[in-house]
Amino acid sequence: MTVLGIAIGVTSVVIILSFAGSVQKLMSEQIESAGGNIIVVRPELGRGTEDRNLFEQITNAQSFAGSSLTEEDVETIREIEGVTAVAPLAMFDTGLHGDAMSRVGTVVGTSSELPKIVQLPLRDGYFFGDEEERRAVVIGHRMAMDLFDSIDVVGANMRIRDEVFMIVGLISEMDAPINFNNVDFDRAVLINMERAGELMANLQIQQINVQTENQASLSAVAAAVHEKVLENHEGEEDFTVVYGENINHHTDGLLGVVASMLTLVAGVSLVVGGIGVMNIMLVSVAERVHEIGIKKAVGATNGHVLMQFLFEALILSLLGGLMGFVFGYAFSFGASLFTPFTPVLTREIVLIALGISVAIGCVFGIYPALKAARKNPIDSLRHYR
C-alpha cells in the first residue's frame, strides 16, 4: 500500500507529461507538413503570456472575443512582398440544420486560400471561392455525420441560422482536434469570410494565417507584417506576430496551466504515498531498536544507521516510482488507441519520474532515519519485543 500511493502519483505525472509532449509534437508536425513557411497573427492583451497570472492564462481564450484584428489588416498583409497566401479565421457557434438532425456547431469564416496554408484534404467536392458561390460551404467529416448521418453530402443543402447553403466540399477525416488554428475542422463548417460577417453581427477575426514564398524569407516577412499591422492600429501593439516554434506558444501556455493544475492533484497522491513511507519506516525503526543497538555496539556510527534506513526508504520510493512509470505509459498507450495522440517518451520524463521518487524517499525517509540514528546504543541493547 505504501508503494502504491507513490505509484499512483507518479502514474498521474507520467500521463500528464507524455500527453502534453504528444500535443506539442502533433502541432509541430502540422506546421512542418505545411512547409514551415507560416506566419500567424493573433490578437494580444498587451502583455506576454508569461506576465499574466494563473487566472488570466486560464481565461486567455476569452480575450479573443475582443479581437483587434480587422479585414483591413488582412488586405494590408496580402499586399506585402513575399506573401503568397492570406487566410483569416473568424469563428462563432450557431444553430446548424441538416437532414438527420440539428445542433449547435462551429462556423468558420475564412478565405479560399486557407487550403494553401493549412492541410485540408478534401474527400469530395472542392473548396469554395472568394467571390462566387456566396452560399457555398465546406463541411467537416464528423459534422457531416452529425447533421446528415452520411458522408455523401456534396450537393446537399444545409441551413445556418435558417439561411440555406449548399455543401460543395467534404473534408477528409483528420482526427486532429488540437492544432495551431484552434479549430477542430472535423466538427466545423467553413464559409466565405464576407458571408460569415453577414450571418454574425460584429464578427471578429481571431487569427490570420500567412504563407510566405519560402522559409528563408520568413523572418523578413514577419517583420514587415508586424510593421504594417502596427501602422493600421496607430501604434497600438494589441496583436502578436509569430512563426516557427512560437506558433505553438499560445496552446503550450494553456496546456502548461492545465498540466500544472493536474500535477497539483497528482501531488496529493505523492504526499499520501510519502506519508506512507514515513509511517512504515517509523514502524520499522520501532521494531528494530535492538538491531540498532547491536550495530552500534560493533562499531556502526550514527551516519551508518542513518544511511541504512534512508536507503531503505529510497528503495520503497523508487519501487513505487518504477511501478508508476510503467503504469503511466501502459495507460497512455492504451488511451492512444482511442485518441489521436501518441504518448511521447523522453529522457526528461524518465528523469522527472526518477527525481520525484528520490525526492519523496529523501523527504519522508529522513525523519525515521534520524530517529534511528539517534538511538542510545545502551538503551537499544536493553530493548526487546
Buried (B, 14 or more C-beta within 10 A) or exposed (E): EBBBBBBBBBBBBBBBBBBBBBBBBBBBEBBEEBBBBBBBBBBBBEEEBEEBEEEBBBEBEEBBEEBBBBEEBBEBBBEBEBBBBBBBBBBBEEEBBBEEEEEEBBBBBBBBBBBBBBBBEBBBBBBBEEEEBBBBBBBBBBBBBBBBEEBEBBEBBBBBEEEEBBBBBBBBBBEBBBBBBBBBBBBBBBBBBEBBBBBBEEBBBBBBBBBBEEEEBBEEBBEBBBEBBBEBBEEEEBBBBBBBEBBBBBBBBBBBBBBEEBBEEBBEBBBBBBBBBBBBBBEBBEEBBBBBBEBBEEEBEBEEBBBBBBEBBBEBBBBBBBBBBBBBBBBBEEBBEEEBBBBBBEEEBEEBBBEBBBBBBBBBBBBBBBBBBEBEBEEBBEBEE
